[in-house]
Amino acid sequence: MIGYLAANTTTLHLGSGGVMLPNHSPLVIAEQFGTLNTLYPGRIDLGLGRAPGSDQPTMRALRRHMSGDIDNFPRDVAELVDWFDARDPNPHVRPVPGYGEQIPVWLLGSSLYSAQLAAQLGLPFAFASHFAPDMLFQALHLYRTQFKPSARLEKPYAMVCINIIAADSNRDAEFLFTSMQQAFVKLRRGETGQLPPPIENMETFWSPSEQYGVQQALSMSLVGDKAKVRHGLESILRETQADEIMVNGQIFDHQARLHSFDLAMDVKQELLG
């Protein structure tokens, strides 16, 4: 998808959110993103995650071993960064393209583990608060207080991921949001499928316990008209001191989704002055 988007745009900066490194060889990722950066120089970021993102049968199909590959995550990240920075973690192997490409690398996560590793390695950190917000403030504090400057980054640089569902009215936005709420309920029920269309009344769809769990998971969501979204975004920026905000918005109707992003962009421009 990154290659397709890069080929059909000219200035857009693109990044993976993310590559689950336990599922892949660092050498393969170095070559893949080295190729992308060679074709589209200066426009590619690499976001790395630690979670396998799959079950045991899928891991076996990938020829990976869940526990061992996750345990090797810090070593694999360091190896990947070394190749991008023209250092030789393995003197007998060199990814081409990839070696010396200086591709920006982010660590992604929703836990203190990822925050601490990003701090130790001196890498930018992105927190997945759009679906797992519980440890957000603890992770940001840990990352900033334990950060060690590196050749890549002199001081902490944190991104906070949120959901924005914006519409011309609060009622319309809340209606659109029910698609995402349903999807989270279905995920917890073990059901798969495409994003469902919005519904008028979630009370007939979820149980009280499901409602509580989904509302907790989606608590970093701004749902409403432009004024409400702006107020919420100002609050999040003030409380988190985030350097960047990543916006997610799962909306069933494509035109409504585009309009939501347009409204979010309007809010950004207003805040930037």
C-alpha positions, 0 to 999 in steps of 0.5 A, spaced: 500 500 500 505 504 501 508 503 494 501 504 491 500 511 495 507 513 493 507 512 486 500 516 485 502 522 490 508 527 489 509 530 496 505 525 501 509 523 507 508 515 508 509 511 514 507 504 516 503 503 522 506 498 523 510 492 521 510 487 526 517 485 526 516 478 530 513 476 523 519 478 519 526 478 518 530 485 519 534 483 513 527 483 509 524 489 512 531 493 511 531 491 503 523 492 502 523 499 505 530 501 502 527 499 496 521 504 497 526 510 500 530 509 493 524 510 489 521 515 493 527 518 497 525 522 503 518 520 503 518 514 507 517 512 515 518 505 518 513 504 524 515 497 528 511 494 532 512 488 537 506 484 537 505 478 533 498 480 530 496 473 529 495 466 532 499 460 533 497 457 526 498 463 522 505 464 526 507 457 524 505 459 516 510 465 517 515 460 519 516 464 526 516 462 533 512 467 537 516 467 544 523 467 541 521 472 536 518 477 540 524 476 545 529 478 540 525 484 538 530 489 541 536 486 538 532 486 531 530 493 532 537 495 533 540 491 527 535 494 523 537 501 525 544 499 524 543 497 517 539 504 515 545 508 519 551 504 515 553 500 521 555 493 520 551 488 525 553 482 521 559 483 517 557 478 512 551 481 510 548 487 507 541 489 505 542 493 498 538 497 497 537 499 505 544 500 507 545 507 509 538 509 507 537 513 514 530 511 514 526 514 520 524 509 524 518 509 530 517 504 535 509 503 536 506 500 542 501 501 547 505 499 553 510 501 558 515 496 554 515 499 548 516 506 551 522 504 555 525 501 549 524 507 544 527 511 550 533 506 551 534 506 543 533 514 542 527 513 537 521 516 536 515 513 540 508 512 537 502 510 542 496 506 540 491 510 544 486 510 539 484 503 541 488 501 547 489 508 551 490 505 558 497 506 559 498 512 555 500 517 560 504 512 564 508 510 557 509 518 555 512 519 562 516 513 562 519 515 555 520 522 556 524 521 563 528 515 561 530 518 554 537 517 551 539 521 546 542 518 540 545 519 533 538 519 530 534 523 535 536 529 540 530 529 545 524 525 546 519 525 540 512 522 541 506 521 537 499 520 540 494 516 536 486 518 536 480 517 533 476 523 530 469 522 527 467 529 525 460 531 521 456 537 521 452 536 527 454 532 533 448 527 532 450 525 525 457 524 528 455 520 533 451 516 528 457 515 524 461 512 530 456 506 531 460 503 525 466 503 529 463 501 536 459 495 532 466 493 529 469 493 536 464 489 539 464 484 534 472 483 535 471 482 542 465 476 540 470 473 535 467 475 529 470 477 523 468 481 517 467 488 514 466 495 517 458 494 519 453 500 517 451 505 522 445 504 526 440 508 530 441 505 537 447 501 540 443 499 546 440 494 542 446 491 539 451 491 545 451 488 552 452 493 558 459 489 559 461 490 552 459 497 552 463 498 558 469 495 554 468 498 548 467 505 551 474 504 555 478 502 549 475 508 544 475 513 550 481 517 546 475 518 540 473 525 538 466 525 536 462 531 534 462 537 530 468 541 528 467 545 534 467 539 539 472 536 535 477 542 536 475 543 544 477 535 544 483 536 540 486 542 544 485 538 551 489 532 548 494 536 546 495 540 552 494 534 557 499 529 553 504 535 550 504 530 544 509 532 538 504 529 533 497 527 532 495 521 528 488 521 526 484 514 525 477 514 523 473 508 521 467 511 517 462 506 513 460 511 508 466 513 504 464 520 502 462 521 510 469 519 512 472 524 507 468 530 510 470 527 517 478 528 515 476 535 511 473 537 518 479 535 522 484 538 517 480 545 518 481 544 526 488 543 525 489 549 520 485 553 526 489 551 531 496 552 527 493 559 526 
